[in-house]
Amino acid sequence: MKYLVSITLMAMLAGPAIAEQSTEHVEQSRAAVQQFFGQLKGELQAGMKAGGPVNAIEVCSDKAPAIARDVSKDKGLQIGRTSLKPRNPGNAPDQWEEAVLREFEQRKADGEHPKKMEKHAIVEQNGQQVFRYMKAIPTGELCLKCHGTQLDPAVSARLEKLYPEDRATGYSQGDLRGAFTISKNL
């Protein structure tokens, strides 16, 4: 609610300038998500071809953070992934992200497809205006090999080794797996 009030007040004070700036940041965020997802998907598909799901786990462990760093640098923002059930505790949601993920879950329960879900806002963090954006990640069929309910024992063993605090399993196709998250200081 605090964020909504802040956004509303800023919009009333700045008028069209805030709306125009937000539109620009939303478009930039969509492009960053598309770039990140496209590169990650390509790496995951190559990993699956080269060595199946166990190999794909290595892609998420090693290559996804590097892709996120490269896209962040290229686009001048911070991009990552988060979830209410993170695989890597370092990707746990902050307060704003958790609220948005819960909102996404409610929107899904109300019938909206996760593929269409996104949210953005300008919030204040540590005295700084920050543009925030999230795009939902739906669970696809391929995702179930590492995030589903019935995992191959070799996949389970590799996940246990790399992610001893893993909470990112038990999903079904179409579930909200998490979200891409972006922040940019204004």
ChimeraX attribute file (.defattr): number of C-alpha atoms within 10 A of each C-alpha:
attribute: neighborCount
match mode: 1-to-1
recipient: residues
	/A:1	7
	/A:2	9
	/A:3	13
	/A:4	12
	/A:5	11
	/A:6	15
	/A:7	17
	/A:8	15
	/A:9	12
	/A:10	16
	/A:11	15
	/A:12	11
	/A:13	11
	/A:14	11
	/A:15	12
	/A:16	11
	/A:17	12
	/A:18	16
	/A:19	13
	/A:20	11
	/A:21	12
	/A:22	17
	/A:23	13
	/A:24	11
	/A:25	21
	/A:26	21
	/A:27	11
	/A:28	15
	/A:29	27
	/A:30	17
	/A:31	14
	/A:32	23
	/A:33	24
	/A:34	13
	/A:35	16
	/A:36	22
	/A:37	17
	/A:38	12
	/A:39	16
	/A:40	20
	/A:41	15
	/A:42	12
	/A:43	18
	/A:44	23
	/A:45	15
	/A:46	15
	/A:47	19
	/A:48	17
	/A:49	12
	/A:50	12
	/A:51	10
	/A:52	15
	/A:53	24
	/A:54	21
	/A:55	17
	/A:56	23
	/A:57	20
	/A:58	16
	/A:59	20
	/A:60	17
	/A:61	15
	/A:62	11
	/A:63	17
	/A:64	21
	/A:65	16
	/A:66	13
	/A:67	20
	/A:68	22
	/A:69	17
	/A:70	15
	/A:71	21
	/A:72	19
	/A:73	12
	/A:74	11
	/A:75	16
	/A:76	14
	/A:77	18
	/A:78	20
	/A:79	25
	/A:80	20
	/A:81	23
	/A:82	25
	/A:83	25
	/A:84	20
	/A:85	17
	/A:86	20
	/A:87	21
	/A:88	18
	/A:89	15
	/A:90	9
	/A:91	14
	/A:92	16
	/A:93	21
	/A:94	10
	/A:95	9
	/A:96	12
	/A:97	23
	/A:98	16
	/A:99	14
	/A:100	21
	/A:101	25
	/A:102	13
	/A:103	14
	/A:104	24
	/A:105	21
	/A:106	12
	/A:107	14
	/A:108	18
	/A:109	10
	/A:110	9
	/A:111	9
	/A:112	13
	/A:113	16
	/A:114	22
	/A:115	14
	/A:116	11
	/A:117	19
	/A:118	19
	/A:119	16
	/A:120	19
	/A:121	20
	/A:122	23
	/A:123	23
	/A:124	17
	/A:125	10
	/A:126	7
	/A:127	7
	/A:128	10
	/A:129	13
	/A:130	17
	/A:131	22
	/A:132	23
	/A:133	24
	/A:134	28
	/A:135	24
	/A:136	25
	/A:137	22
	/A:138	21
	/A:139	20
	/A:140	17
	/A:141	12
	/A:142	14
	/A:143	16
	/A:144	18
	/A:145	20
	/A:146	21
	/A:147	23
	/A:148	19
	/A:149	12
	/A:150	13
	/A:151	16
	/A:152	13
	/A:153	10
	/A:154	11
	/A:155	19
	/A:156	17
	/A:157	14
	/A:158	16
	/A:159	20
	/A:160	12
	/A:161	11
	/A:162	14
	/A:163	17
	/A:164	13
	/A:165	13
	/A:166	15
	/A:167	15
	/A:168	19
	/A:169	20
	/A:170	14
	/A:171	19
	/A:172	17
	/A:173	15
	/A:174	15
	/A:175	16
	/A:176	23
	/A:177	25
	/A:178	26
	/A:179	26
	/A:180	23
	/A:181	23
	/A:182	25
	/A:183	22
	/A:184	18
	/A:185	15
	/A:186	11
